[in-house]
Amino acid sequence: MVVKLRKKTGLKGRSAPLVVMIICHYDDTNSSGGLEKQARLLSHSLRAAGENVVMLASTRKWSRAGWRDDHGVPVRFFWTYASPQISGRYLPAALIWAFQLLFWIVCHHPRISLIHGHQIRIHAFVAAFARKLFGIPAILKSGTGGAGADIRAIGSRKYLGSPGRNFIIRNTDCFIATTKSVEDDLLAFSVPGKNIRLIPNGLAMTAPLAGAAPQLRARRALFLGRLARDKNAPALAQAAAKVAHKDSLIVHFYGRGSELEQLEAIIANSGNPAVAYRGFVSDTEIILLEYGYLLLPSSAEGLSNAMLEAMSQGVVPIATRVSGCIDHITPGVTGFFFDGTDQASLIRGLKVTEELSVEQWRAMSNSARAYARQRFDLSELTKSYKELYTELTHSR
């Protein structure tokens, strides 16, 4: 999502206690994909529900540093020369950002009622220090589960190892797990169960729209998301080129990222007109209504925004058995699973679409839509966060 942020002078005239959200990236030059989208949705929804939310984020553009307004949410960008999410050899960039965050919080701590961090990275230490120094309640949302779990990553040597992770755990009031898999990861690293809340990602639900004819949707599949290594889009394109046919299965790819050149080369070399790259789209709702299946061959996920958006529009997911997907896909009812990310597994998964009749697809489409609309309504999840905020701030 590309959002034009208007300049803003700061926090003048705002006396209500601040709910300070922190995220590594919050603009189109430094996008972290679904994580950023969820932070934006939640901040807007909480702001509309009366919470005085402000967002602290990073930017690599010096001209962008300072206050901006994102449709009513004040956003303070702090400059650093590289992504603070990466760390490793770019750890100095993360530290530059973190020290600016901490200084801002020190200056404004009397007004801050709560700190809510999205993802557990360098800014988790900032929230933990603010909790220890000033008693400000701290919430950390874990963005990814499995091998790439946030709680695992924050304990690596580049983040001070296990002592650093334990410091964060001791000084965080609540960890948000978006899936049962993420909750299990947190428990495995000794986060107390009483300090974990299971709150999924959400969507602003609109009335279901009419899409393409079921006969067309049941034979069309798409990949929608970041073209990053862990999403395995090039491997999926190779498999699709062997299965897709204009009369049985059409596969389209949408997105942008570091794997785009490789993806386009594979599609071009395949010579299969039933497989195509269709560019990047910000309004996913329109295109989802043209397809019957969403293909998610990821190596790791938190709770995929693409999957939530797709299911809410009756698009049946076919995904790998990763965090988030295993929580919400019932094979043969609300979706299917790839057995793995190797070519044989991807081909078998794609061939499932050829075995289903239009009526079977329609039944699964209705089940996926009903499931998503019952569980991922942003307005209900906003109430859960407001209740959590009240609980933590009243016990301060």
N, C-alpha and C positions, 0 to 999 in steps of 0.2 A: 504494500500500500504506500503510495507516495502522497504525503500530506504537506501542503504549503503552510509553514509556520510563520505567523506574523510577529513582528518585533513587539517586545513588551519591556516595560521599564523595571519591573520587579514586583515586590510584594507590598507596595505602599497601599495603605488603607485597608488592609486585611487583618483583622484582629482575632478571628476565630483560630483555635488551635490547628496546627498543620499536620496533615497526614503526608509524610514525605515518602514517596516511592523512588526507588533507585533502580536503574537498569543500565547496562553497558551501552546499548544502542537504542536510539529513539528517533532516527531520521532516515531519509532515503539514501544518504551517503554512507551510512554505517548500519545497514539493516541486519537484524538477527532473525528475520522471518517471523515465524509463528509466535515466538516469545514476545517480540515487540508488539505484534498485533493484539495479543491478549492483554498486555499491559495498557495499551491504548484503549481498548474496549472497556476494561475494568475501571480505569481512571475516569473516563467520561461518564460511565454509569454511576460510579460512586459520587462524583461531583454533582451529577443531576439529582442524586439522592440526599444531598446536603452535606457531604463530607468535603472539607477544605483541602483537596488533594493538590500537591505540587509534585512535579517529576524532576529528578536530577539525572542527567545522562551525559554521554561523551560526544565529542565531535572531532573530526580531523581537519575541519575547516576553521581556520582562525576567525574568519569573518562571521561565522555562525555562533561563536562563543557568546554567552550572555543569555538574557531572558528572551523567550519566544512564547507565543500563545498558540496552543493547539486546540482550537474550538472550545475555549473556555478553561482549559487546563494549562496553568503556567508551567513552562518547561525551562529549566536552567541547564544550558549546555556548558560543560567544562572542556577546554581544549586539551588534547594530548595527541602525540604524533602517530600513534598506531592504535589498533583496537585493544582496549583493556580486557577484552574477553579471551584473547589468545594467550597472553603471558609467555612463558618460556623465555626465548631470547628477547621478547618484547616486554619483559617484566618491568623495566624502567618506565615504559609508557603507562602500564597499569598503575604503578606507584604514583606517578605524577597525577593521574586522575584521582586516585584514592586520597591523596593528601589534600587535594582541593575540596573533595567531598567532606572530609573530616573537618577542615577549617570552616567550611560553610555551616556545618552542623554545630560546631562549637560556638560560632557567632549567633546562631538562631535557636539554640537548644531550649531557651525558656518558652518558646512558642510551639515547640514540636511535641505532639501528643503521642506519635507512633512512627516507626520507620518500617517500611514494607519493601523488602528487596526482591526483585525478580531475577531468578537464577542465583546459584551459590558460586560466586567468583570473588574477585578481590574486594568488591564492595561489601561482601558478607563480613569482612573484618571491620569495616567502617561501622556497620550496624552493631556489631558485637562490642566495639570500643565505646560507642555511644550508650549502649545499654549498661556497660560497666561503669562509665564515668558519670553519667547523668541519670541513669535509671529509666531511660526511654525504652518502652517496650519494642521488641524487635521481632518481625515476621520475615521469614525467608521462604520463597517459593522455589521448589526444586523443579528445574525445567526438563531434565532428562533422567531416564532410568536405565538399568542394565549395565553393560560394560562401560558406557560413557556417563554413568550417573554423576550428578553434580557433587553429591556427598563423597564420592570416591575421588573425583578430580581435585577437590579442595584439600585433600589430604596428601597430595603428591609433594615431592621435595621442593618444587618451584613455589609452593605455597606454605612452606615451613613444615611440611609433613604432618604426621599424626598430632603433634602438639598444637599446631595451628588449627586443625580441624576440631580438636577437642575444646579449644578456646571458643570457637564459634558455637559449638553445641552447648557449652555451659552458659553462654551469654545470649542465647536466642530463646525467646519465649514460645515461639510456635513455628513449626515447619509446615508448609503447605505441600501436600502430595497430590498431584493431579490424577494419579492412577494408583491402583493397589500395588503394582510393581514398584513404583517409586516409594511408596510407604514401606514395602519390604526392604528396599535398599537402605532407607533411613534407619530402620530397626536393626539391620545387620551391622551398622556402624555405631550402634549404642545410643541412638537418639531415643530418649524415653517416649514410650507410646503415648503418654498423656500430653506430650508436646507436639503431637502430629495431628493435623486435620486433613481429612480427605475431601478436597474440593476440586472438582474437575474444571477444565476450561469451559468457557461459555460462548454463546452466540446471541446476538440480538435477533430474536425470531420474528420473521415477517410471515404474512399469510402465504401458504403454499401457492406456487405459480404453476400454470400449465406449461408443460414442456413439449418437446418433440413427440411424435407418435411413438407408443411403446414398441412397435415393430422396428423402429429406427434405433431407439435408445438401447434396446436389448442386444444390439449388434455393434455398439460403439463404446469404446473405453478411452480413458484419458489418464495421463500422468500430470499432476498439478503440484508444483512446489519448487523449492530451491534446487538448482542443478549443482548440488554439492556431492562430494565423493560418497558420503554415507547414504545418499538417496538412491544410488545405483541405477540412475536413468540410462546411461549408455548400455549397461548389461541388459536392461529391460528392452531397449531398442533392438539389440541383437536378437533377442528371443522373439520379439514381436514380428520382426522381419521374416521369421521362419513360419509363423502361424497366421498372421493377418492376411485377409483377402477381402476384396471389395464386397463380396456377397455374404460373408460370414462374420468378419470381425475387422473393424477399423480402429486403429490406435493412434491417438494424437498426444503430443507432448506440449505442455505449457510451463514456462518458467524462465529463469535466468540465473546465471552463476558460473562458476569456474569450469564446469563440465560441458558448457554449451558447445564449444568448438568440437570436442570429441563426439558429442551426441549428433551434431549436424553431419559430421563426416560419416558416421555409421549409417545414418538414415540415407544419405546420398549414395553411399556405396552399395546399400542393399538393393536398390532399384525397385523396391516394393512401394507402389503408390498408395497402398492402404496404411502406410506408416508415415507420419509427417510431424514436423515441428511447427507449431502455430504461434510462437512468440510468447510475450509476457502479457498478462491481463491483471488488472487491479480489481475489476468488478467480476468476481468469480461466479456470482449467482446466475448471470446471464448464460455463461457457457455451460455450467453444470446441467442445466435443463436440456441440453442437447445430447447428453451421454447417459449410459446405463451403468457403467462400471468405473470405479476409481482404482488405479493401480498404485500400490504403495510397497515397493520392494526395499524398504529402508533397512539399514543395518542397526539403526538406533532411532528411537523417538521418545518424546515425552507423551503428550496427548496431541496428536496431529490435528491442526486447524483444518487442513484440507479434508481430513476424514470427517470431522464434525460438520463442516459446511456441506460436504457431499451427501452425507447421510440425511441431513435435514431437508435436502431436496430430492430424496429418493434415489440417490446414486449408490449402488451397492459396492462396498469396498472389497478389494482383494489385496491382502497385505501380508507381510511377514509377521512372524510371531514375536513382536517386540512390545515394549511397554506401551500401554494405551490401547493398542490394537487388540491384544489378548484380553483386555478388560471389557471390551465393548463389541466384539465380533463373535457371534454364535454361528459356526459353520452351517451353511444351508438355510439359515434363518435371516440373519442380518448381514451376511458376507461370507467370504472364504479366506483361506490362508494359502500363501505360497509355502512350500516345504522348506525353501531356502532361497539363496540368491544366486546359486549356480544356474547355468543355462537349462539343464534338464528340469530343475524345479520351476523355473520361470515359465518354461514352455508348458509344463503340465498345468500350472495355474491359469495360464491364458486359455488353454483348451477347455477349461471348465465352462467358459462362456458359450462355447459351441454346443455344449450338451444340454443347456437349459432352453426350455421353450419360452415363448414370449409370456405366457401366463405364469410360469414359474418365476421369471424375472419380475413380473409385476407384483407378485405376492411378496417377494423379498424386498422389493423397492418400498412397498407400503410398510413393511415391518421395520426397515432401516429408518424411514422417515419418522414413524411413530416413536421409535426408541430414542432418536436424537432429540426430538422436540419435548419429550418427557424429562430428559435428564440434563440437557445442556442449555436451558433457558437462562440467559444472562441476568434477567431481572430477579430470578430466584437465587442465583449464586451471589448477586450483589447483597441480598438480604443476609446471606450466610457470612459474608465478609463484614458487614456492618455489625452483626451480632458479635463476631470475634473481636472487632475493634473495641466495642463497648466493654466486653469482658476484660480485655487486657488493660485498657486505660482506667477502668474503675478499680482494678486491683493494684494499680500503681502506688 
